[in-house]
């Protein structure tokens, strides 16, 4: 379990001619689309289902199963929404795919849309991603000119349109129903579920929403078969996966590896170890900032897959791995995580609107010398008042990491309280 | 982020400004084109606001009213949308908006120091604009560039793996 024998999603990302369709075609782009259009759509869904592919956006829900939720007989148009709103702190894999292989992304979107007989593909990309947006926009124009998008795609009788939609700065729009509200021109407020998107999605029509990386792997599953995919990684956690490695590392970046690769292999072998080898590893946030923090001891033998991390009370999430060395003050790190959630809560549900701000202010107070031990109890109590009590899981995503910091680094919080301030003065280690 | 702002609610009151004029015919035509691209016209609201901001530098009250009329919603509805999204400016900003990411990965790699350096070299605090109207300095949450931290966004472009010398050179080149 570990490194891949060949690059899969990243096999063509080193080329600098990504907006040259001819060069992409020479490398094999859209060949699998041609093959897929000759297959029965249901057979495509079945193959993806058999592969056990789990969504790469954060939840790890089985993709093929999600696709079967789409109604077969309906008079309404069906939609595929591509979630390209990559905003989870520590995550930057979809950006790389869209910038460095936009035609692979599009091919995956098109095959998946055909499998569900969707007539429109909406790509919702975060507003800040101007460069990836331009790359996709150009790729769409080229694909349209070649007949991969439009009426009767490659003579298959299937019509599809692609609409590239730019967000405008709101983390919550990565939540699937908030994204749909935003796509409909509204504030990005998550919807109550049920109804789920497959029955009531964009404009009330049947909609499936998937992450960019999830859809980009689909052409490989169609080309090589579900068994190839199942042969990589481990049971129920199959396939190659992109890991976003950041923080105190010698070589941060996006790395592709088998699901289940040990965290320390990623850190030491792929990323070249710690930025400053004299400093020991202190903690890792393994799956974007919504995941519970892991101590160095917990990281020692930690396979990076959905089920292992969930069993350990954290999550693989979007595989945004943030690595911290021993110079980091964990109270300040927690404050930094919570500042994000206080800023990004959409404000729709009271426990989250009030709670996210409240827990941020408590941790900030502790960090800056005004905290008491009662604050820590209040923090845990506010967190418990947030989890599971709101329309979407944002509140959980703020509260669970907060609780993990306090539980696992309680002594640091207590030191701040007794010393009336931060022993390290909150100086982060990475300044250049 | 300056120490004074630590611990305070990050939300700020929204103030909407007027531009003193409406959008040009050319922009209004492009808004019509955007509306035509979608199955339902309200979906063109975000694209329309982008077009307005591109022309005027911010989403003015006049532009909001014109867009409301075209999309078929109330001006209050448009204002509610504008204020929800951080990238829409509700009042004039500097010619260049420097958005420094300060979320976890960038913080680990020195974004606080970067912000401090920019505050002292520009002579302004976060949220302010230089007196000559050249640069607005802001801090933002994760921009998805964590492997090349610290970083900032200026206009459409990401500037990554920043050092003090590198950001100084970039800003020196901006008039």
Interface residues (C-beta under 8 A of the other chain):
Chain A: X77 X86 X87 X88 X89 X90 X91 X92 X95 X120 X126 X127 X128 X129 X130 X131 X163 X165 X166 X167 X168 X169 X170 X171 X182 X183 X184 X185 X186 X187 X188 X203 X244 X245 X246 X247 X248 X252 X253 X254 X285 X289 X320 X322 X324 X328 X333 X335 X336 X337 X339 X340 X342 X343 X344 X346 X357 X360 X361 X364 X365 X367 X368 X428 X429 X430 X431 X432
Chain B: X6 X7 X9 X10 X11 X37 X38 X39 X40 X42 X43 X44 X45 X46 X47 X49 X50 X71 X73 X80 X81 X84 X85 X86 X87 X88 X102 X103 X104 X105 X107 X108 X109 X110 X112 X113 X140 X141 X142 X143 X144 X145 X146 X147 X148 X149 X150 X153 X156 X157 X158 X163 X164
